[in-house]
Amino acid sequence: MRTKVEVLSELQTMLRDLLAAAAAGGGRARIARAHGYVDGYMRAILDLGIAEQAELLQLVAAERERASGPAIRVVDPSSGDIAAA
């Protein structure tokens, strides 16, 4: 059985690959397939209770920031409101 750290590390690698392929202008089919793998992996993580949704959102946000730079606006995930800058 894999540990939580191992599972989240694998997800992080999958996200990095997906974002790199999208940034490089990879083929739509490859990117769509990668999205499907990531979505399914995240669903399994949630269904098995390995991590909470908020943890996954933080991980995805961190990987997006690493790949594309910081967000222009900060959104409160609990309410959806745009936070004051």
Backbone atoms as SQL, in Angstrom:
CREATE TABLE atoms (id INTEGER PRIMARY KEY, chain TEXT, resi INTEGER, resn TEXT, atom TEXT, x REAL, y REAL, z REAL);
INSERT INTO atoms VALUES
  (1, 'A', 1, 'MET', 'N', 0.836, -1.181, 0.000),
  (2, 'A', 1, 'MET', 'CA', 0.000, 0.000, 0.000),
  (3, 'A', 1, 'MET', 'C', 0.877, 1.240, 0.000),
  (4, 'A', 2, 'ARG', 'N', 0.518, 2.205, -0.783),
  (5, 'A', 2, 'ARG', 'CA', 1.281, 3.431, -0.906),
  (6, 'A', 2, 'ARG', 'C', 0.866, 4.429, 0.164),
  (7, 'A', 3, 'THR', 'N', 1.809, 5.240, 0.581),
  (8, 'A', 3, 'THR', 'CA', 1.524, 6.252, 1.590),
  (9, 'A', 3, 'THR', 'C', 0.877, 7.470, 0.932),
  (10, 'A', 4, 'LYS', 'N', 0.304, 8.317, 1.758),
  (11, 'A', 4, 'LYS', 'CA', -0.318, 9.545, 1.272),
  (12, 'A', 4, 'LYS', 'C', 0.718, 10.399, 0.539),
  (13, 'A', 5, 'VAL', 'N', 1.907, 10.487, 1.087),
  (14, 'A', 5, 'VAL', 'CA', 2.965, 11.288, 0.468),
  (15, 'A', 5, 'VAL', 'C', 3.294, 10.755, -0.924),
  (16, 'A', 6, 'GLU', 'N', 3.376, 9.444, -1.065),
  (17, 'A', 6, 'GLU', 'CA', 3.673, 8.837, -2.363),
  (18, 'A', 6, 'GLU', 'C', 2.559, 9.104, -3.378),
  (19, 'A', 7, 'VAL', 'N', 1.320, 8.988, -2.925),
  (20, 'A', 7, 'VAL', 'CA', 0.173, 9.201, -3.813),
  (21, 'A', 7, 'VAL', 'C', 0.130, 10.654, -4.277),
  (22, 'A', 8, 'LEU', 'N', 0.320, 11.589, -3.364),
  (23, 'A', 8, 'LEU', 'CA', 0.283, 13.004, -3.733),
  (24, 'A', 8, 'LEU', 'C', 1.488, 13.382, -4.595),
  (25, 'A', 9, 'SER', 'N', 2.614, 12.737, -4.372),
  (26, 'A', 9, 'SER', 'CA', 3.790, 12.974, -5.211),
  (27, 'A', 9, 'SER', 'C', 3.532, 12.491, -6.635),
  (28, 'A', 10, 'GLU', 'N', 2.888, 11.355, -6.776),
  (29, 'A', 10, 'GLU', 'CA', 2.528, 10.834, -8.096),
  (30, 'A', 10, 'GLU', 'C', 1.560, 11.789, -8.800),
  (31, 'A', 11, 'LEU', 'N', 0.590, 12.303, -8.068),
  (32, 'A', 11, 'LEU', 'CA', -0.350, 13.275, -8.638),
  (33, 'A', 11, 'LEU', 'C', 0.389, 14.527, -9.080),
  (34, 'A', 12, 'GLN', 'N', 1.316, 14.979, -8.282),
  (35, 'A', 12, 'GLN', 'CA', 2.104, 16.164, -8.608),
  (36, 'A', 12, 'GLN', 'C', 2.880, 15.944, -9.920),
  (37, 'A', 13, 'THR', 'N', 3.457, 14.785, -10.076),
  (38, 'A', 13, 'THR', 'CA', 4.183, 14.458, -11.305),
  (39, 'A', 13, 'THR', 'C', 3.239, 14.444, -12.500),
  (40, 'A', 14, 'MET', 'N', 2.054, 13.867, -12.322),
  (41, 'A', 14, 'MET', 'CA', 1.071, 13.824, -13.397),
  (42, 'A', 14, 'MET', 'C', 0.651, 15.234, -13.800),
  (43, 'A', 15, 'LEU', 'N', 0.434, 16.106, -12.810),
  (44, 'A', 15, 'LEU', 'CA', 0.048, 17.487, -13.090),
  (45, 'A', 15, 'LEU', 'C', 1.159, 18.228, -13.820),
  (46, 'A', 16, 'ARG', 'N', 2.409, 18.024, -13.394),
  (47, 'A', 16, 'ARG', 'CA', 3.542, 18.677, -14.066),
  (48, 'A', 16, 'ARG', 'C', 3.620, 18.257, -15.522),
  (49, 'A', 17, 'ASP', 'N', 3.449, 16.970, -15.777),
  (50, 'A', 17, 'ASP', 'CA', 3.478, 16.468, -17.156),
  (51, 'A', 17, 'ASP', 'C', 2.344, 17.070, -17.983),
  (52, 'A', 18, 'LEU', 'N', 1.160, 17.129, -17.411),
  (53, 'A', 18, 'LEU', 'CA', 0.004, 17.686, -18.097),
  (54, 'A', 18, 'LEU', 'C', 0.226, 19.156, -18.424),
  (55, 'A', 19, 'LEU', 'N', 0.650, 19.939, -17.450),
  (56, 'A', 19, 'LEU', 'CA', 0.843, 21.369, -17.662),
  (57, 'A', 19, 'LEU', 'C', 1.986, 21.638, -18.639),
  (58, 'A', 20, 'ALA', 'N', 3.026, 20.828, -18.590),
  (59, 'A', 20, 'ALA', 'CA', 4.136, 20.983, -19.532),
  (60, 'A', 20, 'ALA', 'C', 3.684, 20.678, -20.958),
  (61, 'A', 21, 'ALA', 'N', 2.882, 19.632, -21.122),
  (62, 'A', 21, 'ALA', 'CA', 2.374, 19.280, -22.447),
  (63, 'A', 21, 'ALA', 'C', 1.464, 20.371, -22.991),
  (64, 'A', 22, 'ALA', 'N', 0.622, 20.928, -22.136),
  (65, 'A', 22, 'ALA', 'CA', -0.276, 21.996, -22.565),
  (66, 'A', 22, 'ALA', 'C', 0.518, 23.249, -22.940),
  (67, 'A', 23, 'ALA', 'N', 1.536, 23.596, -22.148),
  (68, 'A', 23, 'ALA', 'CA', 2.354, 24.776, -22.426),
  (69, 'A', 23, 'ALA', 'C', 3.165, 24.611, -23.702),
  (70, 'A', 24, 'ALA', 'N', 3.568, 23.384, -23.997),
  (71, 'A', 24, 'ALA', 'CA', 4.369, 23.114, -25.188),
  (72, 'A', 24, 'ALA', 'C', 3.507, 22.995, -26.441),
  (73, 'A', 25, 'GLY', 'N', 2.197, 23.076, -26.265),
  (74, 'A', 25, 'GLY', 'CA', 1.301, 22.964, -27.408),
  (75, 'A', 25, 'GLY', 'C', 1.160, 21.543, -27.906),
  (76, 'A', 26, 'GLY', 'N', 1.175, 20.599, -26.972),
  (77, 'A', 26, 'GLY', 'CA', 1.031, 19.184, -27.334),
  (78, 'A', 26, 'GLY', 'C', -0.306, 18.910, -28.008),
  (79, 'A', 27, 'GLY', 'N', -0.412, 17.742, -28.582),
  (80, 'A', 27, 'GLY', 'CA', -1.636, 17.364, -29.281),
  (81, 'A', 27, 'GLY', 'C', -2.842, 17.335, -28.351),
  (82, 'A', 28, 'ARG', 'N', -3.976, 17.717, -28.898),
  (83, 'A', 28, 'ARG', 'CA', -5.205, 17.757, -28.088),
  (84, 'A', 28, 'ARG', 'C', -5.560, 16.410, -27.491),
  (85, 'A', 29, 'ALA', 'N', -5.386, 15.359, -28.260),
  (86, 'A', 29, 'ALA', 'CA', -5.738, 14.019, -27.769),
  (87, 'A', 29, 'ALA', 'C', -4.863, 13.643, -26.585),
  (88, 'A', 30, 'ARG', 'N', -3.575, 13.934, -26.658),
  (89, 'A', 30, 'ARG', 'CA', -2.656, 13.606, -25.561),
  (90, 'A', 30, 'ARG', 'C', -3.003, 14.405, -24.312),
  (91, 'A', 31, 'ILE', 'N', -3.300, 15.689, -24.498),
  (92, 'A', 31, 'ILE', 'CA', -3.642, 16.535, -23.354),
  (93, 'A', 31, 'ILE', 'C', -4.973, 16.107, -22.752),
  (94, 'A', 32, 'ALA', 'N', -5.951, 15.789, -23.591),
  (95, 'A', 32, 'ALA', 'CA', -7.249, 15.332, -23.094),
  (96, 'A', 32, 'ALA', 'C', -7.109, 14.027, -22.315),
  (97, 'A', 33, 'ARG', 'N', -6.272, 13.125, -22.818),
  (98, 'A', 33, 'ARG', 'CA', -6.032, 11.857, -22.130),
  (99, 'A', 33, 'ARG', 'C', -5.370, 12.109, -20.774),
  (100, 'A', 34, 'ALA', 'N', -4.398, 13.007, -20.751),
  (101, 'A', 34, 'ALA', 'CA', -3.713, 13.339, -19.502),
  (102, 'A', 34, 'ALA', 'C', -4.688, 13.955, -18.504),
  (103, 'A', 35, 'HIS', 'N', -5.580, 14.830, -18.983),
  (104, 'A', 35, 'HIS', 'CA', -6.610, 15.406, -18.107),
  (105, 'A', 35, 'HIS', 'C', -7.469, 14.304, -17.508),
  (106, 'A', 36, 'GLY', 'N', -7.841, 13.342, -18.331),
  (107, 'A', 36, 'GLY', 'CA', -8.655, 12.230, -17.849),
  (108, 'A', 36, 'GLY', 'C', -7.951, 11.415, -16.775),
  (109, 'A', 37, 'TYR', 'N', -6.662, 11.145, -16.982),
  (110, 'A', 37, 'TYR', 'CA', -5.894, 10.404, -15.979),
  (111, 'A', 37, 'TYR', 'C', -5.816, 11.171, -14.667),
  (112, 'A', 38, 'VAL', 'N', -5.525, 12.462, -14.764),
  (113, 'A', 38, 'VAL', 'CA', -5.422, 13.290, -13.556),
  (114, 'A', 38, 'VAL', 'C', -6.771, 13.360, -12.840),
  (115, 'A', 39, 'ASP', 'N', -7.842, 13.596, -13.604),
  (116, 'A', 39, 'ASP', 'CA', -9.176, 13.669, -12.999),
  (117, 'A', 39, 'ASP', 'C', -9.535, 12.367, -12.289),
  (118, 'A', 40, 'GLY', 'N', -9.271, 11.249, -12.954),
  (119, 'A', 40, 'GLY', 'CA', -9.578, 9.953, -12.360),
  (120, 'A', 40, 'GLY', 'C', -8.752, 9.674, -11.120),
  (121, 'A', 41, 'TYR', 'N', -7.495, 10.037, -11.173),
  (122, 'A', 41, 'TYR', 'CA', -6.609, 9.826, -10.022),
  (123, 'A', 41, 'TYR', 'C', -7.081, 10.663, -8.833),
  (124, 'A', 42, 'MET', 'N', -7.449, 11.914, -9.119),
  (125, 'A', 42, 'MET', 'CA', -7.942, 12.785, -8.041),
  (126, 'A', 42, 'MET', 'C', -9.261, 12.255, -7.469),
  (127, 'A', 43, 'ARG', 'N', -10.130, 11.762, -8.329),
  (128, 'A', 43, 'ARG', 'CA', -11.402, 11.196, -7.864),
  (129, 'A', 43, 'ARG', 'C', -11.152, 10.013, -6.943),
  (130, 'A', 44, 'ALA', 'N', -10.217, 9.153, -7.321),
  (131, 'A', 44, 'ALA', 'CA', -9.888, 7.993, -6.491),
  (132, 'A', 44, 'ALA', 'C', -9.304, 8.437, -5.144),
  (133, 'A', 45, 'ILE', 'N', -8.455, 9.443, -5.163),
  (134, 'A', 45, 'ILE', 'CA', -7.883, 9.961, -3.915),
  (135, 'A', 45, 'ILE', 'C', -8.984, 10.453, -2.989),
  (136, 'A', 46, 'LEU', 'N', -9.956, 11.161, -3.553),
  (137, 'A', 46, 'LEU', 'CA', -11.074, 11.656, -2.744),
  (138, 'A', 46, 'LEU', 'C', -11.955, 10.506, -2.253),
  (139, 'A', 47, 'ASP', 'N', -12.295, 9.582, -3.151),
  (140, 'A', 47, 'ASP', 'CA', -13.176, 8.469, -2.789),
  (141, 'A', 47, 'ASP', 'C', -12.572, 7.569, -1.715),
  (142, 'A', 48, 'LEU', 'N', -11.249, 7.395, -1.766),
  (143, 'A', 48, 'LEU', 'CA', -10.576, 6.546, -0.782),
  (144, 'A', 48, 'LEU', 'C', -10.260, 7.282, 0.520),
  (145, 'A', 49, 'GLY', 'N', -10.527, 8.578, 0.549),
  (146, 'A', 49, 'GLY', 'CA', -10.283, 9.357, 1.764),
  (147, 'A', 49, 'GLY', 'C', -8.805, 9.615, 2.036),
  (148, 'A', 50, 'ILE', 'N', -7.988, 9.525, 1.003),
  (149, 'A', 50, 'ILE', 'CA', -6.552, 9.754, 1.165),
  (150, 'A', 50, 'ILE', 'C', -6.279, 11.227, 1.421),
  (151, 'A', 51, 'ALA', 'N', -7.026, 12.107, 0.746),
  (152, 'A', 51, 'ALA', 'CA', -6.857, 13.549, 0.908),
  (153, 'A', 51, 'ALA', 'C', -8.210, 14.219, 0.777),
  (154, 'A', 52, 'GLU', 'N', -8.283, 15.425, 1.263),
  (155, 'A', 52, 'GLU', 'CA', -9.503, 16.228, 1.169),
  (156, 'A', 52, 'GLU', 'C', -9.435, 17.096, -0.083),
  (157, 'A', 53, 'GLN', 'N', -10.587, 17.573, -0.514),
  (158, 'A', 53, 'GLN', 'CA', -10.665, 18.401, -1.709),
  (159, 'A', 53, 'GLN', 'C', -9.781, 19.639, -1.588),
  (160, 'A', 54, 'ALA', 'N', -9.762, 20.268, -0.424),
  (161, 'A', 54, 'ALA', 'CA', -8.958, 21.472, -0.235),
  (162, 'A', 54, 'ALA', 'C', -7.470, 21.199, -0.449),
  (163, 'A', 55, 'GLU', 'N', -7.003, 20.035, 0.001),
  (164, 'A', 55, 'GLU', 'CA', -5.595, 19.666, -0.201),
  (165, 'A', 55, 'GLU', 'C', -5.273, 19.528, -1.685),
  (166, 'A', 56, 'LEU', 'N', -6.182, 18.904, -2.413),
  (167, 'A', 56, 'LEU', 'CA', -5.961, 18.715, -3.845),
  (168, 'A', 56, 'LEU', 'C', -5.994, 20.043, -4.584),
  (169, 'A', 57, 'LEU', 'N', -6.911, 20.922, -4.186),
  (170, 'A', 57, 'LEU', 'CA', -6.971, 22.241, -4.816),
  (171, 'A', 57, 'LEU', 'C', -5.682, 23.022, -4.578),
  (172, 'A', 58, 'GLN', 'N', -5.131, 22.921, -3.375),
  (173, 'A', 58, 'GLN', 'CA', -3.862, 23.599, -3.078),
  (174, 'A', 58, 'GLN', 'C', -2.735, 23.025, -3.926),
  (175, 'A', 59, 'LEU', 'N', -2.704, 21.719, -4.078),
  (176, 'A', 59, 'LEU', 'CA', -1.660, 21.071, -4.868),
  (177, 'A', 59, 'LEU', 'C', -1.757, 21.505, -6.331),
  (178, 'A', 60, 'VAL', 'N', -2.969, 21.516, -6.875),
  (179, 'A', 60, 'VAL', 'CA', -3.160, 21.927, -8.270),
  (180, 'A', 60, 'VAL', 'C', -2.776, 23.396, -8.441),
  (181, 'A', 61, 'ALA', 'N', -3.194, 24.244, -7.520),
  (182, 'A', 61, 'ALA', 'CA', -2.856, 25.671, -7.599),
  (183, 'A', 61, 'ALA', 'C', -1.349, 25.886, -7.551),
  (184, 'A', 62, 'ALA', 'N', -0.669, 25.152, -6.695),
  (185, 'A', 62, 'ALA', 'CA', 0.786, 25.279, -6.588),
  (186, 'A', 62, 'ALA', 'C', 1.466, 24.852, -7.879),
  (187, 'A', 63, 'GLU', 'N', 0.997, 23.776, -8.484),
  (188, 'A', 63, 'GLU', 'CA', 1.594, 23.305, -9.737),
  (189, 'A', 63, 'GLU', 'C', 1.306, 24.269, -10.883),
  (190, 'A', 64, 'ARG', 'N', 0.103, 24.822, -10.912),
  (191, 'A', 64, 'ARG', 'CA', -0.216, 25.812, -11.950),
  (192, 'A', 64, 'ARG', 'C', 0.654, 27.055, -11.787),
  (193, 'A', 65, 'GLU', 'N', 0.843, 27.481, -10.534),
  (194, 'A', 65, 'GLU', 'CA', 1.692, 28.646, -10.281),
  (195, 'A', 65, 'GLU', 'C', 3.137, 28.354, -10.692),
  (196, 'A', 66, 'ARG', 'N', 3.616, 27.166, -10.402),
  (197, 'A', 66, 'ARG', 'CA', 4.972, 26.784, -10.778),
  (198, 'A', 66, 'ARG', 'C', 5.131, 26.801, -12.299),
  (199, 'A', 67, 'ALA', 'N', 4.113, 26.342, -13.001),
  (200, 'A', 67, 'ALA', 'CA', 4.186, 26.244, -14.459),
  (201, 'A', 67, 'ALA', 'C', 3.925, 27.568, -15.168),
  (202, 'A', 68, 'SER', 'N', 3.009, 28.381, -14.629),
  (203, 'A', 68, 'SER', 'CA', 2.548, 29.567, -15.353),
  (204, 'A', 68, 'SER', 'C', 2.771, 30.886, -14.628),
  (205, 'A', 69, 'GLY', 'N', 3.345, 30.833, -13.449),
  (206, 'A', 69, 'GLY', 'CA', 3.509, 32.054, -12.672),
  (207, 'A', 69, 'GLY', 'C', 2.323, 32.272, -11.752),
  (208, 'A', 70, 'PRO', 'N', 2.416, 33.297, -10.922),
  (209, 'A', 70, 'PRO', 'CA', 1.362, 33.525, -9.937),
  (210, 'A', 70, 'PRO', 'C', 0.038, 33.948, -10.580),
  (211, 'A', 71, 'ALA', 'N', -1.019, 33.677, -9.874),
  (212, 'A', 71, 'ALA', 'CA', -2.354, 34.063, -10.327),
  (213, 'A', 71, 'ALA', 'C', -2.486, 35.584, -10.278),
  (214, 'A', 72, 'ILE', 'N', -3.362, 36.103, -11.091),
  (215, 'A', 72, 'ILE', 'CA', -3.586, 37.542, -11.103),
  (216, 'A', 72, 'ILE', 'C', -4.468, 37.945, -9.928),
  (217, 'A', 73, 'ARG', 'N', -5.404, 37.085, -9.572),
  (218, 'A', 73, 'ARG', 'CA', -6.311, 37.351, -8.458),
  (219, 'A', 73, 'ARG', 'C', -6.345, 36.143, -7.538),
  (220, 'A', 74, 'VAL', 'N', -6.650, 36.391, -6.286),
  (221, 'A', 74, 'VAL', 'CA', -6.794, 35.312, -5.318),
  (222, 'A', 74, 'VAL', 'C', -8.281, 35.124, -5.067),
  (223, 'A', 75, 'VAL', 'N', -8.742, 33.870, -5.176),
  (224, 'A', 75, 'VAL', 'CA', -10.141, 33.548, -4.951),
  (225, 'A', 75, 'VAL', 'C', -10.248, 32.697, -3.695),
  (226, 'A', 76, 'ASP', 'N', -11.187, 33.084, -2.812),
  (227, 'A', 76, 'ASP', 'CA', -11.445, 32.317, -1.603),
  (228, 'A', 76, 'ASP', 'C', -12.182, 31.055, -2.006),
  (229, 'A', 77, 'PRO', 'N', -11.563, 29.860, -1.825),
  (230, 'A', 77, 'PRO', 'CA', -12.190, 28.626, -2.285),
  (231, 'A', 77, 'PRO', 'C', -13.501, 28.289, -1.579),
  (232, 'A', 78, 'SER', 'N', -13.676, 28.766, -0.357),
  (233, 'A', 78, 'SER', 'CA', -14.904, 28.426, 0.366),
  (234, 'A', 78, 'SER', 'C', -16.109, 29.217, -0.115),
  (235, 'A', 79, 'SER', 'N', -15.881, 30.471, -0.550),
  (236, 'A', 79, 'SER', 'CA', -17.012, 31.291, -0.969),
  (237, 'A', 79, 'SER', 'C', -17.005, 31.604, -2.460),
  (238, 'A', 80, 'GLY', 'N', -15.830, 31.513, -3.089),
  (239, 'A', 80, 'GLY', 'CA', -15.724, 31.871, -4.492),
  (240, 'A', 80, 'GLY', 'C', -15.519, 33.356, -4.708),
  (241, 'A', 81, 'ASP', 'N', -15.433, 34.130, -3.616),
  (242, 'A', 81, 'ASP', 'CA', -15.223, 35.567, -3.712),
  (243, 'A', 81, 'ASP', 'C', -13.772, 35.893, -4.054),
  (244, 'A', 82, 'ILE', 'N', -13.596, 36.970, -4.780),
  (245, 'A', 82, 'ILE', 'CA', -12.251, 37.437, -5.107),
  (246, 'A', 82, 'ILE', 'C', -11.742, 38.223, -3.906),
  (247, 'A', 83, 'ALA', 'N', -10.580, 37.810, -3.393),
  (248, 'A', 83, 'ALA', 'CA', -9.995, 38.474, -2.219),
  (249, 'A', 83, 'ALA', 'C', -9.381, 39.804, -2.631),
  (250, 'A', 84, 'ALA', 'N', -9.397, 40.745, -1.710),
  (251, 'A', 84, 'ALA', 'CA', -8.776, 42.055, -1.961),
  (252, 'A', 84, 'ALA', 'C', -7.265, 41.893, -2.061),
  (253, 'A', 85, 'ALA', 'N', -6.691, 42.580, -3.010),
  (254, 'A', 85, 'ALA', 'CA', -5.232, 42.476, -3.227),
  (255, 'A', 85, 'ALA', 'C', -4.458, 43.389, -2.319);
